[in-house]
Amino acid sequence: MDDAAGEEEASMFETSHVLGALLTSSPLLARAWDRCAAATAAAPGLVHGEDGGTVYVGFSGVQAALSAAGAAVAGGGADAFAPVALAGDATRRLFAPLVAAEPDAAAAGGEQQVAVQALALQCFLKLCGSPDFQMLLDQIRGKAVVFTGHSLGGAIAALAALHYLCISSSTATWGPSPPVLCVTFGSPLLGNEALSKAILRERWGGNFCHVVSQHDVVPRLLFCPLDAVPAHVIVGMQLQQWPAVRPHHAGGTAVTDIDALRHLVQVHAGAVAMEQKLADAAAAPPSGGPYRPFGTYVMCSPDGAVCVDNPTAAVQMLYATFASSSSSGSPESSPEAAHSCYGDLVVKMPQHLLLKRRLPVDGDDNAPSPAVAASNYDAGVSLALEASGIHAMATEASTARQWLRTSRRAGRRPSLNSAALATKLGRITPCRAQIEWYKALFDGEMGYYDAFKQRRSPKKFGKANMYRIKLGQFWDGVLAMLDAGQLPHDFHRRAKWVNAARFYQLLVEPLDIADYHRHNLHRTRGRYMTHGRERRYELFDRWWQEKGCVGGVSAASAMASRRRRSKNAGLTQDPCFWARVEEARELAESCRVERDAAALAMMVEELQEFESYSGELVVSKEVSTDVLAPLSSYTLWLEEWSQLKLRDEVRAILLQF
């Protein structure tokens, strides 16, 4: 087994430095940095412009730094970077997809809530309330857009990108999700681990690119506990006044010595890195500060760049690259120079790609051990270490090598998990076929929905119920893996899985609706569509809608497709159709005993709307034949509605309509 694993690894390639080379050779970073520089010089702190068909929006952190500087002098500098939950009314509305899916336990304190640093959130909320920003959102709607910022401006840019992604995904009128990228330079950490998980759950990790210099303390400083964070360091570097800006109160942490600052960051970043390494072995309480990375990190040095898209590996490489530079005495290693060097880096890194690299060999003074270049993969790791600025003989080189190896395995794992799921999907398909056969048995009499609700043929009912539960468990497992980041980011857009999920939903959700009403849960919990629907069905709806948007299917073409049907659909195309039928039947029953004219008019209007909606589905043959079965709930409702329309008071209301 070990030999096979070794052969497999020998045939693999380390590509983090290749991705870094591809990124640095493109004009993206240079254009983003130019916009950052313009934003810093602009009074409003926000500039935008179009370049190459892409809109670049730059944010400045100067105003944020000025606000924090006042707090630092007053004695509350560290509070500026305290985490603030996004569960408030204002923030929940702005970041609904990130907060709405939080477990109920989070609200009760059982799990961590999504939170971001107070200073960045305060500045973003102020910016978001301005007419200029709202006008900008309208202008860039549907366009490719890059949000960018340096230092604190990067944290604000990340919040703006998250808000834009949230409103794009939750507002149907926005149409297909536009291409969105956020590029930050030397930005401090923004959110906690719950935010990182929420971004993974929404598959937005690939929309964020954080460029970090090897010697920059600012992106690593918030790994420290908040009571030890010298907030004036971030503020002073943003204002290019460090170490002049510092707290003057007795209780403050006035770190102005470079060695002390490096030691503080290195100790706490190392502790968090080791915590990440041991996370799978034991559930220890988190060490250091509350903040953790998300998205892709680009570790830059004068020798190149390395892209790391795994949050755990990002923490570890942030530590390793910084620790490797701790003994450097070059001008670039001073905190001020390291935090303001990104303009030079985006120019020098593409030039460095023109230089021919040569891996050390035996006999060289700096040659690594022979095992380093034992395979293509090891050679790639050596190039990645060189590009990230870690010398082959540095103390941290072996640790960083292992972390890159772990990152590569973690990067391959989602694809392997997806392949394994495809096999499991094939094994679970017979359960789906059994329910199809169950459906066919009752198509001509009452339909499988009513048969399941009334438990007709108890033996067949028991089997169908068992298969329903098994299929639900399978798809819940798929979504759990997706939420945990164990599947590819584009999994929800792959036609195979979107179509399989849609077929499962159309076939099985009617049985879930029948089970809900059979147990009278609609009377104790409330309507199925608002109180009883499983989360998986809501997600599958979104997958299907996004597939239609990506494919460019308009409402008109969808309607034309309906009219082209020559026979009834195999499955009713509205998965909640039977829930609507149940509500219509209850409404018809209420109409018989209602004596209030105004209330009766409202009920009749709702019934007429459902009649129009269901009739359109029937005419366009978007319903299965079981809907039209003689004893189906829909057929019975039609009879009840016909009788109801014969009443004088109902007839009078219909004439008014």
Secondary structure by P-SEA (a helix, b strand, c coil): caaaaaaaaaaccccaaaaaaaaaacaaaaaaaaaaaaaaaccccbbbbbcccbbbbbbbaaaaaaaaaaaaaaccccccccccccccaaaaaacccccccccccccccccccccccaaaaaaaaaaaacaaaaaaaaaacccbbbbbbcaaaaaaaaaaaaaaaaaaaaccccccccbbbbbbccccccccaaaaaaaaaacccccbbbbbcccccccccccccccccaaaaaaaaaaccccccccccccccccccaaaaaaaaaaaaaaaaaaaaacccccccccccccccccbbbbcccccbbbbccaaaaaaaaaaaaaaacccccccccaaaaaaaaaaaaaaaaaaaabbbbcccccccccccccccccaaaaaaaaaaaaacccccccaaaaaaaaaaaaaaaaaaaaaaaaaaaaaaaaaaaaaaaaaaaaaaccccccaaaaaaaccaaaaaaaaaaaaaaaaaaaaaaaaaaaaccccccccccaaaaaaaaaaaaccaaaaaaaaaaacccccccccccccccaaaaaaaaaaaaaaaaacccaaaaaaaaaacccccccccccaaaaaaaaaaaaaaaaaacccaaaaaaaaaaaaaaaaaaaaaaaaccccccccccccaaaaaaaaaaaaaacaaaaaaaaac
